[in-house]
């Protein structure tokens, strides 16, 4: 006998959410339709409501595993077609419980379809045959008969097939030909808004956060939403996956549904293993599982409606299903999969995914090293929570972190407002690094930002010093909060306005003792070390031209080991900026593209026309030089006298030659004009640099003779003679002595 419940549409029941019927289904333009979606998607409820609400004449067949027997399938089909007005059942053709048919099944089915077609045409009615739970059919015979039914279906009969597995092969060609409508998950799965609507109705005290969580875990799977809502009703809003699978029947439901599908062996292991990572690609999955049949299994799972989603090359299981599967994976296998996957992501530089693998697998050592490797990428707003989870986990494991990981950890603690932990991380870094390093710079910077409102001038200077240290050492600026970045913009604007308003900020006198004076107070900058003064003097001498670090080291420490010299240079720059910061001049030393410079517009030398004068002297432009002659009336002093280095020695010699040559040019010029008084002034200045020059002495004597000052001429020669005897161990040359005697005789005649 036939079971009545197998040929009867399900009873109408109040639906949780009424899904809209697609226009293509309502229009009736498709004679065939298939709904292939996971169990618990509401397929049967949806179609039963559709046929009732749209007045469709329906023939309904609920399949189960017993319907794999061809004779029984035909018995039910025969009975269903007999319900069409004008169509009477033919008894005795098939034998209930028999093993053979008097007529082969395909021919018998075609006969049934022919009779149904005649009755439908005669009655002028349209019918819809709904075949539900087709996933229970495994026999080739039934599939062959369904292929016949699709091919020889009467025009007045449409067919809807419901299955929770992949679409049967006999419908693929009609789908490609546009004769069969395939309804996907967007038809049955609930939207976020529909999930909220259901939960607010069933659980009025639930909020949007809870509804969004449920939707996120189920991605709209109706059965999951219903079961999780029931759980939330009894757990007062607190959820735990272990309790969910125990107390909602969700685990039992999944166990039974998967058991009915007969998933076992390699495929079951594949499903469990691919659920361990949060998501995977074909490439990453093969690397993690080391499974030669990976793509074959992946195809079966994806097309088998087992909650495996695909988007833009990435696969992932719906979260609730993944949680269910992961609990069935042994811990050592889980860790092995995640360890291999973490290594794969590191090679691909997909560090965020790698960190998630490290956390999911509790891979302590790999995770610790990873934080230092990808710290900069993790220090973004969207990844801070993940970074915090990783650091909390490593803290629980009492892992000793390397310097790069400590750097990342300190920045996270600042971003998260966990200042005591920040201090702890920075202290650990200081212990390993020593004084004045990136950790001390971070501490200085972060503390200054935290106290900036208390003393803007003091902490603003501290911020600039710390940033300069980082930039000068080629270190990246650490994580800054949005309010820090805004404060930094304001400080930059303030210092820029101060520079524009003040103009010249330092007066420099390079001759004699090198000094840098504040123009307002006349106070001289102090230098902690001689090398600090030398470095500053060298940058002044470069007159705004940027100098590479390598050149500075070569100039200041020519004999030093390179690594030591780099460290000394960094410390030197930092100490100079500290001195300058007291006068808001910390921005005076500029660093860009690994080069240092001083802005020429902010520094004024007392001999600002020195370059111009030097060019006049070198080219012998005496007429132009007379416009600067007051510069040569007195000796300038030794250039950078208190700077002891080869480069300063060379410059000192150069400017001494310029001074002496300039004096000679001016003296000769005035001597030629007979202006003996002015000529003597410049010869006297030149003699300060070359006191043993008999040429200069002769010209000075000639000047005194020209002026008629024989007494001074005598004193001058006698003084020169004493110097020669004392310092040169002998009197002046006979030539000079002869010249002097000649001048003396002239003096006697004139007197």
Secondary structure, DSSP 8 states (H G I E B T S, - for coil): ---GGGGS-------SS-----HHHHTT--SEEEEE--TTS-HHHHHHHHHHHTT-EEEEEE--GGGGSHHHHHHHHHHHHHTSTT----TTSS-TT-S--SS-HHHHHHHHHHHHHHHHHHHT--EEEEEE-GGG---HHHHHHHHHHHHS--TTEEEEEEESSS--GGGHHHHHTT-EEEE-HHHHS--HHHHHHHHHHH-TT--HHHHHHHHHHHTT-HHHHHHHHHHHHHHTT---HHHHHHHSSHHHHHHHHHHHTT--HHHHHHHHHHHHSS-B-HHHHHHHH--TTHHHHHHHHHTTTSSEEEETTEEEE-HHHHHHHHTTS-HHHHHHHHHHHHHHHHHTT-HHHHHHHHHHHT-HHHHHHHHHHSHHHH-SGGGHHHHHHHHHHHHHTT----HHHHHHHHHHHHHTT-HHHHHHHHHHHHHHH-SSSHHHHHHHHHHHHHTTTT-HHHHHHHHHHHHHHHHHTT-------HHHHHHHHHHHHHHHHHHHHH---EEEE-BSS-EEE-TTT--B---SSHHHHHHHHHHHHTTT--EEHHHHHHHH-TTS-HHHHHHHHHHHHHHHHHHHHTTT-TTSEEEETTEEEE-GGGEEETTTTHHHHHHHHHHT-HHHHGGGGGGGSS----BTTT--SHHHHHHHHHHHHHHHHHHHHHHHHHHHTT-HHHHHHHHHHHHTT-TT-HHHHHHHHHHHHHHT-HHHHHHHHHHHHHHHHHHHSS---HHHHHHHHHHHHHHHHH-
